Amino acid sequence: MALTNILFIDDDYFGRKYPLPINMERKNMLSTIEMAQATKMRDFLGSCLYEHIEDAFLNQTLTADEQTLMGYLQYLMVFYAAQDMVDFIRIDNTLGGGLDRDQIMQSNSEKADVLERICSDFIIATDAIEAIGKADDCTDKFEEHDTTSSSGVYYPYNYTSGATDCDNDGFWKFYPAP
């Protein structure tokens, strides 16, 4: 059994969303994407929700809410894969205004944290998706992640509980699709 049955993104999608400052061979990019999806994405979603989304994506049976979630997850996959790709390449200090590898890794990590929060909020706000991730017979359940990130950006408490700093229009309820 493979760890992944279908990739959520490919090298073309990655290249359109992330300015990797070096050319990588396609096979290396795809294997890095697969590794990031099999480990980081599965860890984030929990096995039950991951396998459900992967199967629905493979069979083209995603519901409208799952399609919205997949848009967020694909963008999150870009940063998961970028974190791993940066580990494998040497960064020329003349690229990116002199950023070094550690700065790029920190920036990718912060962006992934923000996207995880967006995905997490969407999952817990969508009853059908949350039910799959937290099903009683699931041993590796989806767990809501922290509402703060290492970047120091403040995220209001979960709007679905009613305790929020946001206005009554529910700002956190309406993320733009990636």
Backbone torsions as a table, in degrees:
resi	resn	phi	psi	omega
1	MET	NA	132.0	178.5
2	ALA	-78.8	152.7	176.0
3	LEU	-71.5	-27.9	175.3
4	THR	-131.8	140.9	177.7
5	ASN	-98.3	-25.2	178.0
6	ILE	-155.0	141.3	177.5
7	LEU	-80.9	137.1	177.8
8	PHE	-70.8	-29.2	176.5
9	ILE	-136.5	160.9	173.8
10	ASP	-120.3	-177.7	-177.6
11	ASP	-64.6	-31.5	178.1
12	ASP	-66.4	-47.4	178.0
13	TYR	-60.1	-45.5	179.1
14	PHE	-57.3	-48.0	-177.9
15	GLY	-62.3	-30.7	178.6
16	ARG	-78.2	-22.3	-174.6
17	LYS	-105.5	-17.3	-175.0
18	TYR	-138.6	125.9	-178.6
19	PRO	-84.6	73.9	178.3
20	LEU	-63.0	124.5	-172.0
21	PRO	-80.8	29.6	178.5
22	ILE	-162.2	151.3	176.4
23	ASN	-85.1	134.2	175.4
24	MET	-118.7	148.8	175.3
25	GLU	-64.9	145.8	-177.5
26	ARG	-55.8	-44.8	-178.0
27	LYS	-62.5	-34.9	178.4
28	ASN	-71.5	-39.0	177.7
29	MET	-64.2	-46.9	-177.3
30	LEU	-64.8	-39.0	179.0
31	SER	-69.0	-34.2	177.0
32	THR	-69.3	-41.1	176.5
33	ILE	-61.9	-45.3	179.6
34	GLU	-61.3	-43.0	179.2
35	MET	-63.2	-43.6	179.4
36	ALA	-65.0	-39.8	179.4
37	GLN	-67.1	-43.5	-177.0
38	ALA	-67.9	-26.3	-177.5
39	THR	-106.1	-62.4	-173.6
40	LYS	-69.4	-45.2	-178.1
41	MET	-68.6	-42.2	178.5
42	ARG	-63.5	-39.5	178.4
43	ASP	-65.3	-41.6	-179.5
44	PHE	-65.4	-48.5	-174.8
45	LEU	-82.4	-21.6	-169.1
46	GLY	82.5	150.8	-173.5
47	SER	-61.9	-40.9	-176.5
48	CYS	-63.4	-49.3	-179.8
49	LEU	-69.2	-40.4	178.2
50	TYR	-57.5	-51.1	-177.2
51	GLU	-64.6	-37.2	177.1
52	HIS	-63.3	-49.3	-179.2
53	ILE	-63.8	-43.4	179.8
54	GLU	-61.3	-46.3	179.4
55	ASP	-62.7	-44.7	179.8
56	ALA	-65.1	-36.9	177.6
57	PHE	-67.0	-44.8	179.5
58	LEU	-61.6	-43.6	-176.2
59	ASN	-90.0	1.8	179.7
60	GLN	56.1	46.5	179.2
61	THR	-122.0	25.6	178.1
62	LEU	-64.5	135.5	172.5
63	THR	-71.9	172.3	178.6
64	ALA	-59.5	-43.5	178.4
65	ASP	-65.7	-39.0	178.8
66	GLU	-67.6	-32.6	175.8
67	GLN	-65.4	-40.8	176.9
68	THR	-62.8	-47.7	177.6
69	LEU	-58.7	-42.7	-179.5
70	MET	-60.4	-37.5	176.4
71	GLY	-59.1	-43.2	176.7
72	TYR	-66.6	-43.1	-177.9
73	LEU	-65.0	-36.9	178.1
74	GLN	-63.5	-42.6	178.6
75	TYR	-67.2	-38.0	175.2
76	LEU	-62.1	-39.2	178.6
77	MET	-59.5	-34.0	178.0
78	VAL	-57.4	-46.3	-177.3
79	PHE	-75.9	-33.5	173.2
80	TYR	-60.6	-48.0	-179.2
81	ALA	-66.8	-39.5	179.5
82	ALA	-61.1	-38.3	177.6
83	GLN	-58.1	-43.4	-179.2
84	ASP	-73.9	-37.3	-179.9
85	MET	-65.7	-40.7	-179.8
86	VAL	-62.4	-30.8	175.4
87	ASP	-60.9	-30.1	-173.1
88	PHE	-95.8	-6.4	-176.5
89	ILE	-118.8	158.0	172.8
90	ARG	-97.4	133.3	-178.8
91	ILE	-99.4	126.4	174.7
92	ASP	-75.6	126.3	-176.9
93	ASN	-63.4	-13.3	177.5
94	THR	-80.6	-15.2	178.4
95	LEU	-85.6	147.6	175.1
96	GLY	64.2	32.4	177.4
97	GLY	67.5	28.0	176.9
98	GLY	85.2	15.4	177.3
99	LEU	-67.0	140.9	175.0
100	ASP	-98.9	174.5	-175.4
101	ARG	-58.4	-40.9	-179.8
102	ASP	-63.6	-39.3	178.1
103	GLN	-65.5	-41.1	178.7
104	ILE	-65.5	-42.2	178.2
105	MET	-61.7	-43.3	179.6
106	GLN	-63.5	-43.3	179.1
107	SER	-62.9	-44.4	177.9
108	ASN	-62.0	-41.4	179.8
109	SER	-63.1	-42.5	179.4
110	GLU	-65.3	-41.0	178.1
111	LYS	-65.8	-40.7	177.3
112	ALA	-62.7	-39.6	177.8
113	ASP	-59.5	-44.4	179.7
114	VAL	-63.8	-45.6	-179.9
115	LEU	-66.6	-35.2	174.9
116	GLU	-61.3	-40.9	179.2
117	ARG	-63.3	-43.8	178.2
118	ILE	-61.2	-47.8	179.4
119	CYS	-62.3	-45.0	-179.3
120	SER	-60.6	-45.4	178.0
121	ASP	-61.3	-41.6	180.0
122	PHE	-65.2	-42.0	-179.3
123	ILE	-62.5	-46.9	-177.0
124	ILE	-73.8	-17.9	177.4
125	ALA	-88.2	-8.0	-178.1
126	THR	-114.8	99.7	-171.9
127	ASP	-51.9	-45.5	-176.5
128	ALA	-63.9	-40.6	-179.7
129	ILE	-71.8	-43.1	178.8
130	GLU	-61.2	-39.4	-179.3
131	ALA	-62.0	-36.9	177.8
132	ILE	-66.3	-44.8	-177.2
133	GLY	-71.5	-21.5	-177.1
134	LYS	-119.7	22.1	-178.2
135	ALA	-57.4	144.7	-177.8
136	ASP	-57.7	-36.2	-177.5
137	ASP	-85.2	5.1	180.0
138	CYS	-89.1	126.9	179.5
139	THR	-89.8	-24.4	178.6
140	ASP	-117.7	82.1	-172.1
141	LYS	-83.1	155.5	170.4
142	PHE	-67.0	135.1	177.3
143	GLU	-122.9	131.5	177.1
144	GLU	-61.0	136.2	-177.0
145	HIS	-94.6	166.0	-178.9
146	ASP	-53.1	154.3	-179.3
147	THR	-98.0	11.2	174.8
148	THR	-128.6	162.0	177.3
149	SER	-127.5	168.7	-179.7
150	SER	-69.6	-10.5	-178.2
151	SER	-77.2	-9.1	-178.9
152	GLY	85.3	3.6	177.7
153	VAL	-76.8	132.7	-178.9
154	TYR	-90.0	132.6	175.3
155	TYR	-116.2	126.5	-179.6
156	PRO	-60.8	157.3	177.5
157	TYR	-58.6	152.7	-176.3
158	ASN	-45.3	120.1	-177.1
159	TYR	-67.3	-23.0	-177.2
160	THR	-70.2	-19.5	179.5
161	SER	-85.1	-11.0	-178.8
162	GLY	92.4	-12.2	179.7
163	ALA	-97.9	104.5	-177.2
164	THR	-153.1	156.4	174.4
165	ASP	-87.7	-12.5	-174.7
166	CYS	-74.2	159.7	178.2
167	ASP	-66.9	171.9	-176.2
168	ASN	-68.4	-10.4	177.1
169	ASP	-74.9	-6.7	175.8
170	GLY	67.1	58.4	-179.5
171	PHE	-44.9	-45.4	-175.4
172	TRP	-69.9	-12.2	-179.2
173	LYS	-77.4	-21.6	-170.0
174	PHE	-122.2	69.7	175.7
175	TYR	-72.9	140.3	173.9
176	PRO	-71.7	142.2	178.5
177	ALA	-66.7	140.1	-179.6
178	PRO	-66.5	NA	NA
